Amino acid sequence: MQKSKLQSLEKGKTHKVEAKPFVKWAGGKTQLLDELASRLPFIIKESKSIERYVEPFVGGGAFFFYLKGNYEVKEAFLYDINVELIVGYKVIQKDVHDLICQLEKIEKEYLKKKRGKSIITELETSITGSKKLLITKTITATG
């Protein structure tokens, strides 16, 4: 299975990175990829192109990332009932570098503070702060 290759900017340099699901999802399609791919319409397999892809239950996005890695997907619409998951996808789409920097800061703070404190309490605080950051950035960027 080939992964999708996306452009990423880091300190003025452009390089290719592999896009793959960033969460494991209950009911995920990873184990079904070969079966799902075998059921694609002949015209898609032959042309290696998909005009429009709509995923109503994206979850971890395994099938979407499979398609992006193996076909030209001209237009894609990804949906899920889990708002925080969709916010996560939007943040990654708009500014993955900033997200990585923020997560690295949280990791460093967590590792510094974990000595002598409740690890669970610190982790819960970090996660809550990250959720607020993701939601605020997405609302600001889209609204």
JOMOWO-V724745 format. One record per pair of residues at least 6 apart in sequence whose C-alpha atoms are under 6 Angstrom apart, sorted by the first residue. I is the first residue (numbers start at 0). J is the second residue. If there is no record, write none. Layout:
i=I j=J
i=I j=J
This chain:
i=1 j=68
i=2 j=17
i=2 j=68
i=3 j=17
i=3 j=18
i=3 j=67
i=3 j=68
i=4 j=15
i=4 j=16
i=4 j=17
i=5 j=15
i=5 j=16
i=6 j=14
i=6 j=15
i=7 j=13
i=7 j=14
i=19 j=64
i=20 j=59
i=20 j=60
i=20 j=61
i=22 j=59
i=23 j=59
i=24 j=58
i=24 j=59
i=28 j=61
i=29 j=61
i=47 j=70
i=48 j=70
i=48 j=71
i=49 j=72
i=50 j=73
i=51 j=74
i=51 j=75
i=52 j=75
i=53 j=75
i=53 j=76
i=54 j=77
i=54 j=78
i=55 j=78
i=55 j=79
i=56 j=78
i=56 j=79
i=57 j=77
i=57 j=78
i=57 j=79
